[in-house]
Amino acid sequence: MLQYIINSTAIWLSGFIVYDLFFRREAYHSYNRFYLICIILSGAILPLWQWDYDSVIYTSDFSQPIIEQTVIARGTIVNKTTANFVLGWEQWLQIIYMAGVAISGLILFRDLLIILKMYRRGNKSKDGTWTIIETGAMMSPFSAFRMVFISSKGDYTREELAMVLAHEEQHGHLLHFIDVLLLRLFQILFWYNPMIYLLEKRLLLVHEYQADKAVENNPSVYGRFLVEQSVLNAAPVLAHSFIRSPLKKRILMLTRKTTTLARGKQILIAPFLVIALLLFTQHVISGELPDGKGDKYSYKGNIITYSKEGTTDTIEVRESVTKEPGIVLTRRPPRPILINREKVYTEEEIKSLNTDNQSAWVPGVTYATLREYLLTNLDKEIRKLHDGEYVINVNDIIVDKKGKIAFFRFGGIREMVMGEDGRKSGQPVDSNLNEKFAKKVAILLNNAPSHRAAWVGRDNVYCLITSIGEYYEPFIVKDGKLISL
């Protein structure tokens, strides 16, 4: 979510800067309207776009719907007593966001009620396809829903009323109301982002420029009339107010002409969208990997803290040919213990907490399904390996509270080579090839489907799942193909 906010803000900010530098003072208003709408939509949509050169293959177990997994798991513990529910910082952020959405929605609903109230109480008359509502209140004219609201026809001369109607009806002919609805929707969803309000201000000013062009009077006469109307009350946010935008800019724009050189600047939108597509979407070129050293790492906006010392443990292994089980004594390196200062549970810890008095469950994704998912989708990279046995080393995999992969460490691809002592050991593959594996693994884990999250009591928790290390079963490559998992 944090990465989405950063990317969307970056698109809106860069688009806003380009507009103010190159387009804001030009009189090609239809293009400026198109540009601003494109920027607003791009900032909301492009950060969600994930593109790759290959389609991802999911195994049946790995792609089991998250709802189905959760129902199966929770069904086994439905009779257990749960612990007291405590809100974490993520839940508080969600509550704050939803409160902002609710308040923004209520403001919009209030303005809609104001318009409906004016419509019901006003005196109505027809002017072609438009309805004129005389409210009797001291207010600036505005339009909404094929309706023009004015204080009273008696407050204007015939020429002034013609200017008002021509201006407001032009808003309707150009479907400006659709833009306004889009802006209000985005202000509800992105109420926390100041860029939406800056882009709204620019787009509404363009609307006024377009509507002003419909008035055929002398610019000086029309400009004087705008100034006279500026002392009146403004319109609701859902409507187009006759005097909402800066009057000085509107008056100056009445006489501005568009030059050939100015029109040449319109081609800037194409390279801007290409740059936004490359920089602010998730794609195969990026392949973001965790970064850090010592006991602190960062990945996708998360800060991961490691324990200071490793622990001794035993690992069950299988011989690659005979498949006979065995036990290896190993010293585990330091493991992740905190993510954004919240505890990271191990699967063993969660299983030990699953008692009669408290329910606890490990994540729905397992070592086996995750390993199969990765190897199945690494076919292009595997083609570059020569015949032999290999292991894929992906460690410290953390599943977040939504069942997504929040962190991992890629230890590389190793070829199992027989030593002089008759034992096989893992040897690193070519560094360039290993880097290609690393980037593809990062993309696959980042785009992996959500599974059931781990939980303790009534809280979803972060969980460290079993690592995919070199002590586990190797995979076999022959003629550039994976022949055994």
C-alpha positions as CSV (number, residue, x, y, z in Angstrom):
1,M,0.0,0.0,0.0
2,L,2.8,2.4,0.9
3,Q,4.5,1.8,-2.5
4,Y,1.2,2.4,-4.3
5,I,0.8,5.8,-2.5
6,I,4.4,6.8,-3.4
7,N,4.0,5.8,-7.0
8,S,0.6,7.5,-7.5
9,T,1.9,10.7,-5.8
10,A,5.0,10.7,-8.0
11,I,2.9,10.4,-11.2
12,W,0.5,13.2,-10.1
13,L,3.3,15.4,-9.0
14,S,5.4,15.0,-12.1
15,G,2.3,15.5,-14.3
16,F,1.4,18.6,-12.4
17,I,4.8,20.1,-12.8
18,V,4.8,19.4,-16.6
19,Y,1.4,21.0,-16.9
20,D,2.4,24.1,-15.0
21,L,5.6,24.5,-16.9
22,F,4.3,23.9,-20.4
23,F,0.5,23.9,-20.7
24,R,-1.1,26.1,-18.1
25,R,-0.8,29.4,-20.0
26,E,-1.8,28.0,-23.4
27,A,-5.3,28.4,-24.9
28,Y,-5.8,24.8,-26.2
29,H,-8.2,24.0,-23.5
30,S,-9.6,20.7,-24.9
31,Y,-6.1,19.3,-24.9
32,N,-5.4,20.6,-21.4
33,R,-8.6,19.0,-20.2
34,F,-7.6,15.7,-21.8
35,Y,-4.0,15.9,-20.3
36,L,-5.2,16.5,-16.8
37,I,-7.8,13.7,-16.9
38,C,-5.1,11.3,-18.2
39,I,-2.7,12.3,-15.4
40,I,-5.4,11.8,-12.7
41,L,-6.4,8.4,-14.1
42,S,-2.7,7.4,-14.6
43,G,-1.8,8.1,-11.0
44,A,-4.6,5.8,-9.8
45,I,-4.3,3.0,-12.3
46,L,-0.6,2.7,-13.4
47,P,0.8,1.8,-9.9
48,L,-1.6,-1.2,-9.9
49,W,-0.4,-2.5,-13.3
50,Q,1.9,-5.4,-13.1
51,W,3.3,-6.6,-16.4
52,D,5.6,-9.4,-17.3
53,Y,6.8,-11.1,-20.4
54,D,5.4,-14.4,-19.3
55,S,2.2,-15.6,-17.7
56,V,2.5,-17.0,-14.2
57,I,1.5,-20.7,-13.7
58,Y,-0.1,-21.6,-10.4
59,T,-0.4,-25.2,-9.1
60,S,-3.8,-26.3,-7.8
61,D,-2.7,-26.3,-4.2
62,F,-0.9,-23.0,-4.4
63,S,-3.8,-21.2,-6.0
64,Q,-6.4,-22.5,-3.7
65,P,-8.7,-19.5,-2.9
66,I,-7.8,-17.7,0.3
67,I,-11.4,-17.8,1.5
68,E,-11.6,-21.5,1.0
69,Q,-8.4,-22.0,2.9
70,T,-9.5,-19.8,5.8
71,V,-12.9,-21.6,6.1
72,I,-11.1,-25.0,6.2
73,A,-8.7,-23.9,8.8
74,R,-11.0,-22.0,11.0
75,G,-13.6,-24.7,10.9
76,T,-11.3,-26.9,12.9
77,I,-11.0,-24.5,15.8
78,V,-14.4,-22.8,15.9
79,N,-15.0,-24.0,19.5
80,K,-11.9,-22.6,21.0
81,T,-11.9,-19.4,23.2
82,T,-10.0,-16.5,21.7
83,A,-7.9,-13.9,23.3
84,N,-8.9,-10.3,23.8
85,F,-8.8,-8.4,20.5
86,V,-6.2,-5.6,20.4
87,L,-5.9,-3.2,17.4
88,G,-2.5,-2.9,15.8
89,W,-1.1,0.1,14.0
90,E,-2.3,-1.2,10.6
91,Q,-5.9,-1.5,11.9
92,W,-5.7,2.0,13.2
93,L,-4.5,3.3,9.8
94,Q,-7.4,1.5,8.2
95,I,-9.8,3.1,10.6
96,I,-8.4,6.6,10.0
97,Y,-8.5,6.0,6.2
98,M,-12.1,4.8,6.3
99,A,-13.1,7.7,8.6
100,G,-11.6,10.1,6.0
101,V,-13.6,8.3,3.2
102,A,-16.8,8.6,5.3
103,I,-16.3,12.3,6.0
104,S,-15.5,13.1,2.4
105,G,-18.6,11.1,1.3
106,L,-20.8,12.9,3.8
107,I,-19.5,16.3,2.5
108,L,-20.4,15.3,-1.0
109,F,-23.8,14.0,0.1
110,R,-24.5,17.3,1.9
111,D,-23.8,19.3,-1.2
112,L,-26.1,17.0,-3.2
113,L,-28.9,17.7,-0.7
114,I,-28.3,21.4,-1.0
115,I,-28.8,21.2,-4.8
116,L,-31.9,19.1,-4.4
117,K,-33.3,21.5,-1.8
118,M,-32.7,24.5,-4.2
119,Y,-34.4,22.6,-7.0
120,R,-37.5,21.7,-4.9
121,R,-37.9,25.3,-3.6
122,G,-37.0,27.3,-6.7
123,N,-39.1,28.6,-9.5
124,K,-38.5,26.5,-12.6
125,S,-38.7,27.4,-16.3
126,K,-37.4,25.8,-19.5
127,D,-34.8,27.1,-21.9
128,G,-34.5,24.5,-24.6
129,T,-33.1,21.3,-23.0
130,W,-32.1,23.2,-19.9
131,T,-34.1,24.0,-16.8
132,I,-33.6,27.4,-15.1
133,I,-34.2,27.4,-11.3
134,E,-34.6,30.8,-9.6
135,T,-33.6,30.3,-6.0
136,G,-34.3,33.8,-4.6
137,A,-31.0,33.7,-2.8
138,M,-28.0,36.0,-3.2
139,M,-25.7,33.6,-5.0
140,S,-23.5,33.2,-8.0
141,P,-25.0,31.3,-10.9
142,F,-24.0,27.6,-11.3
143,S,-25.0,24.6,-13.3
144,A,-25.5,20.9,-12.5
145,F,-27.5,18.0,-14.1
146,R,-28.7,20.1,-17.1
147,M,-30.0,22.7,-14.7
148,V,-28.9,26.3,-14.3
149,F,-29.4,27.9,-10.8
150,I,-29.6,31.7,-10.6
151,S,-30.9,34.1,-7.9
152,S,-33.6,35.6,-10.1
153,K,-34.0,36.5,-13.8
154,G,-34.9,40.0,-12.6
155,D,-31.4,40.5,-11.2
156,Y,-29.9,40.5,-14.7
157,T,-30.4,42.4,-17.9
158,R,-31.2,40.5,-21.1
159,E,-27.6,40.6,-22.2
160,E,-26.3,39.5,-18.8
161,L,-28.8,36.6,-18.6
162,A,-27.7,35.5,-22.1
163,M,-24.1,35.4,-21.0
164,V,-24.9,33.4,-17.9
165,L,-26.9,30.8,-19.8
166,A,-24.4,30.5,-22.6
167,H,-21.6,30.0,-20.1
168,E,-23.4,27.4,-17.9
169,E,-25.0,25.5,-20.8
170,Q,-21.5,25.2,-22.4
171,H,-20.5,23.2,-19.2
172,G,-23.3,20.8,-20.0
173,H,-22.6,20.5,-23.7
174,L,-18.9,19.6,-23.0
175,L,-20.0,17.0,-20.3
176,H,-17.9,18.8,-17.6
177,F,-20.2,17.2,-15.0
178,I,-18.6,13.8,-15.7
179,D,-15.2,15.3,-14.8
180,V,-16.6,16.8,-11.6
181,L,-18.0,13.4,-10.5
182,L,-14.7,11.8,-11.3
183,L,-12.9,14.4,-9.2
184,R,-15.3,13.9,-6.3
185,L,-14.8,10.2,-6.4
186,F,-11.0,10.5,-6.3
187,Q,-11.3,13.1,-3.5
188,I,-13.2,10.5,-1.5
189,L,-10.7,7.7,-2.2
190,F,-7.6,9.8,-2.0
191,W,-8.7,12.4,0.5
192,Y,-5.2,12.3,2.2
193,N,-3.3,13.2,-1.0
194,P,-2.9,17.0,-1.6
195,M,-2.1,16.4,-5.3
196,I,-5.7,15.5,-6.0
197,Y,-6.8,18.9,-4.8
198,L,-4.1,20.7,-6.9
199,L,-5.1,18.8,-10.0
200,E,-8.8,19.5,-9.3
201,K,-8.1,23.2,-9.2
202,R,-6.3,23.1,-12.5
203,L,-9.0,21.1,-14.2
204,L,-11.9,23.2,-13.0
205,L,-10.1,26.3,-14.3
206,V,-9.8,24.7,-17.7
207,H,-13.6,24.0,-17.5
208,E,-14.2,27.8,-17.0
209,Y,-11.9,28.7,-19.9
210,Q,-13.9,26.4,-22.2
211,A,-17.2,27.8,-21.0
212,D,-16.0,31.4,-21.3
213,K,-15.3,30.8,-25.0
214,A,-19.0,30.3,-25.6
215,V,-19.8,33.8,-24.5
216,E,-19.7,36.0,-27.7
217,N,-19.6,39.4,-25.9
218,N,-16.7,41.8,-26.0
219,P,-14.0,40.4,-23.5
220,S,-14.0,43.7,-21.6
221,V,-17.8,43.6,-21.1
222,Y,-17.7,40.0,-20.1
223,G,-14.8,40.5,-17.8
224,R,-16.5,43.4,-16.0
225,F,-19.6,41.2,-15.5
226,L,-17.4,38.4,-14.0
227,V,-16.0,40.9,-11.4
228,E,-19.5,42.1,-10.5
229,Q,-20.6,38.5,-9.9
230,S,-17.6,37.7,-7.7
231,V,-19.1,39.2,-4.6
232,L,-21.9,36.6,-4.5
233,N,-21.9,33.3,-2.6
234,A,-20.1,30.4,-4.2
235,A,-21.8,27.2,-5.4
236,P,-21.7,23.6,-4.0
237,V,-18.7,21.5,-4.9
238,L,-20.8,19.3,-7.2
239,A,-21.7,22.3,-9.4
240,H,-19.8,24.6,-11.8
241,S,-19.8,28.0,-10.2
242,F,-19.9,31.1,-12.5
243,I,-17.2,32.8,-10.4
244,R,-15.3,30.0,-8.6
245,S,-12.0,30.1,-10.6
246,P,-9.5,33.0,-10.4
247,L,-11.1,35.9,-12.4
248,K,-7.8,37.5,-13.5
249,K,-6.6,34.4,-15.2
250,R,-10.0,33.9,-16.9
251,I,-10.1,37.5,-18.2
252,L,-6.6,37.2,-19.6
253,M,-7.3,33.9,-21.2
254,L,-10.2,35.4,-23.2
255,T,-7.8,37.1,-25.6
256,R,-5.0,34.6,-25.6
257,K,-4.2,33.0,-29.0
258,T,-2.5,29.6,-29.6
259,T,0.7,29.6,-31.6
260,T,2.2,26.8,-33.7
261,L,5.1,26.5,-31.3
262,A,2.7,26.2,-28.4
263,R,0.8,23.4,-30.1
264,G,4.1,21.5,-30.6
265,K,4.3,21.1,-26.8
266,Q,1.3,18.8,-26.8
267,I,3.5,15.8,-27.8
268,L,5.0,15.9,-24.3
269,I,2.2,13.7,-23.0
270,A,3.4,10.6,-24.9
271,P,7.0,10.5,-23.4
272,F,5.5,11.4,-20.0
273,L,3.2,8.4,-20.0
274,V,6.0,6.1,-21.2
275,I,8.3,7.3,-18.4
276,A,5.5,6.8,-15.8
277,L,4.8,3.3,-17.2
278,L,8.5,2.3,-16.8
279,L,9.1,4.0,-13.4
280,F,5.9,3.6,-11.5
281,T,4.5,0.2,-12.4
282,Q,5.6,-3.3,-11.4
283,H,7.4,-5.0,-14.2
284,V,10.1,-7.5,-15.0
285,I,12.9,-5.0,-15.3
286,S,12.6,-3.9,-11.6
287,G,12.8,-7.2,-9.7
288,E,13.2,-5.4,-6.4
289,L,15.3,-7.4,-3.9
290,P,15.7,-6.8,-0.1
291,D,18.4,-4.4,0.9
292,G,20.4,-4.1,4.1
293,K,23.2,-5.4,6.2
294,G,23.8,-6.6,9.7
295,D,20.6,-7.0,11.6
296,K,18.5,-4.5,9.6
297,Y,16.9,-5.0,6.2
298,S,14.3,-3.1,4.2
299,Y,11.9,-4.4,1.5
300,K,8.8,-2.8,0.0
301,G,8.7,-0.2,2.7
302,N,9.1,-2.7,5.6
303,I,12.0,-2.7,8.1
304,I,13.0,-6.2,9.2
305,T,15.1,-6.8,12.3
306,Y,17.2,-10.0,12.8
307,S,18.1,-11.7,16.0
308,K,21.7,-11.3,17.2
309,E,22.7,-15.0,17.3
310,G,21.8,-18.2,15.5
311,T,20.5,-21.4,17.1
312,T,21.5,-25.1,16.6
313,D,18.8,-27.2,15.0
314,T,18.2,-30.5,13.1
315,I,16.9,-30.6,9.6
316,E,15.3,-33.6,7.9
317,V,16.7,-34.3,4.4
318,R,16.2,-36.8,1.7
319,E,18.9,-38.3,-0.5
320,S,18.3,-37.2,-4.1
321,V,18.4,-40.7,-5.7
322,T,17.2,-43.1,-3.0
323,K,14.9,-40.6,-1.3
324,E,15.9,-42.1,2.0
325,P,15.3,-39.7,4.9
326,G,18.1,-38.5,7.1
327,I,18.9,-35.9,9.8
328,V,21.5,-33.2,9.5
329,L,22.7,-31.2,12.5
330,T,23.1,-27.5,11.6
331,R,23.5,-24.1,13.1
332,R,20.8,-21.8,11.9
333,P,21.9,-18.2,11.2
334,P,20.1,-15.3,12.8
335,R,16.4,-15.1,11.8
336,P,13.9,-12.2,11.4
337,I,12.3,-11.4,14.7
338,L,10.6,-8.1,14.0
339,I,9.0,-6.4,11.0
340,N,8.1,-2.8,11.5
341,R,8.6,-3.4,15.2
342,E,6.0,-6.2,15.2
343,K,6.9,-9.7,16.3
344,V,7.6,-12.3,13.6
345,Y,6.4,-15.8,14.7
346,T,7.9,-19.0,13.6
347,E,5.7,-21.9,12.6
348,E,6.8,-23.8,15.7
349,E,5.8,-20.9,18.0
350,I,2.4,-20.7,16.4
351,K,1.7,-24.4,16.6
352,S,2.7,-24.4,20.3
353,L,0.1,-21.6,20.9
354,N,-2.8,-23.6,19.4
355,T,-4.3,-24.7,22.7
356,D,-7.8,-25.3,24.1
357,N,-7.8,-21.7,25.4
358,Q,-6.4,-20.0,22.3
359,S,-6.6,-20.7,18.6
360,A,-3.5,-20.3,16.4
361,W,-2.8,-21.3,12.8
362,V,0.2,-21.2,10.5
363,P,0.0,-19.6,7.0
364,G,-1.8,-21.4,4.2
365,V,1.4,-21.4,2.0
366,T,3.9,-24.1,2.6
367,Y,7.5,-24.8,1.6
368,A,6.5,-27.5,-0.9
369,T,3.9,-25.4,-2.7
370,L,6.1,-22.3,-2.8
371,R,9.1,-24.3,-4.1
372,E,7.0,-25.9,-6.9
373,Y,5.5,-22.5,-7.8
374,L,9.0,-20.9,-8.2
375,L,10.6,-23.8,-10.1
376,T,7.6,-24.1,-12.5
377,N,7.9,-20.4,-13.4
378,L,11.7,-20.2,-13.7
379,D,11.7,-22.2,-17.0
380,K,13.4,-19.5,-19.0
381,E,16.2,-19.2,-16.5
382,I,16.5,-23.0,-16.0
383,R,17.1,-23.4,-19.7
384,K,20.4,-21.7,-19.2
385,L,21.6,-24.3,-16.7
386,H,23.6,-27.3,-18.0
387,D,22.6,-30.9,-17.0
388,G,22.9,-31.6,-13.3
389,E,21.4,-31.3,-9.8
390,Y,20.7,-27.9,-8.3
391,V,19.2,-26.3,-5.2
392,I,17.3,-23.0,-4.9
393,N,18.1,-21.2,-1.7
394,V,15.4,-18.8,-0.6
395,N,15.5,-18.1,3.1
396,D,13.7,-16.1,5.8
397,I,10.3,-15.9,4.0
398,I,7.8,-13.8,6.0
399,V,4.1,-14.1,5.3
400,D,2.3,-10.9,6.3
401,K,-1.1,-10.4,7.9
402,K,-2.8,-10.5,4.5
403,G,-1.2,-13.7,3.4
404,K,1.3,-12.1,1.0
405,I,5.0,-12.5,0.9
406,A,6.4,-9.5,2.9
407,F,10.1,-10.4,2.9
408,F,12.6,-13.0,1.8
409,R,16.3,-13.5,1.2
410,F,17.6,-15.1,-1.9
411,G,20.7,-17.2,-1.3
412,G,21.3,-18.1,-4.9
413,I,21.2,-21.2,-7.2
414,R,23.8,-23.8,-6.4
415,E,24.9,-26.9,-8.4
416,M,25.3,-30.0,-6.4
417,V,28.8,-31.3,-7.2
418,M,30.5,-34.5,-6.0
419,G,33.6,-33.8,-4.0
420,E,36.7,-35.9,-3.6
421,D,35.4,-37.3,-0.4
422,G,32.3,-38.7,-2.2
423,R,30.0,-36.1,-0.8
424,K,28.0,-33.5,-2.7
425,S,28.2,-29.9,-1.9
426,G,26.5,-26.8,-3.4
427,Q,28.6,-24.7,-5.8
428,P,27.4,-21.2,-6.9
429,V,26.4,-20.9,-10.5
430,D,27.6,-18.0,-12.8
431,S,27.0,-14.7,-11.1
432,N,25.2,-13.1,-14.1
433,L,22.8,-16.1,-14.3
434,N,22.3,-16.1,-10.5
435,E,21.3,-12.4,-10.8
436,K,18.7,-13.3,-13.4
437,F,17.3,-16.0,-11.1
438,A,17.3,-13.5,-8.2
439,K,15.2,-10.9,-10.1
440,K,12.7,-13.5,-11.4
441,V,12.3,-15.0,-7.9
442,A,11.7,-11.4,-6.6
443,I,9.0,-10.8,-9.2
444,L,7.3,-14.2,-8.6
445,L,7.2,-13.8,-4.8
446,N,6.0,-10.2,-5.1
447,N,3.2,-11.3,-7.4
448,A,2.4,-14.6,-5.6
449,P,-1.4,-14.9,-4.7
450,S,-2.6,-14.3,-1.2
451,H,-3.1,-17.3,1.1
452,R,-4.5,-17.7,4.5
453,A,-2.5,-15.5,6.9
454,A,-1.2,-16.9,10.2
455,W,-3.1,-15.9,13.3
456,V,-2.9,-16.1,17.0
457,G,-6.1,-15.6,19.0
458,R,-8.1,-13.2,16.9
459,D,-5.1,-11.3,15.4
460,N,-3.5,-12.0,12.1
461,V,0.3,-12.1,12.6
462,Y,3.5,-12.1,10.7
463,C,5.0,-15.6,10.3
464,L,8.4,-17.0,9.1
465,I,7.7,-20.1,7.0
466,T,10.2,-22.9,6.4
467,S,13.1,-21.8,4.3
468,I,13.9,-23.3,0.9
469,G,17.6,-24.2,1.5
470,E,20.3,-26.3,0.0
471,Y,19.7,-29.1,2.5
472,Y,16.3,-29.9,0.9
473,E,15.7,-31.9,-2.2
474,P,17.6,-30.7,-5.3
475,F,15.9,-30.3,-8.6
476,I,17.3,-32.0,-11.7
477,V,17.9,-30.3,-15.1
478,K,18.5,-32.2,-18.3
479,D,18.6,-30.7,-21.8
480,G,17.6,-27.3,-20.4
481,K,14.4,-28.7,-18.9
482,L,13.3,-29.4,-15.4
483,I,12.8,-33.2,-15.1
484,S,12.4,-33.6,-11.4
485,L,11.4,-31.4,-8.5
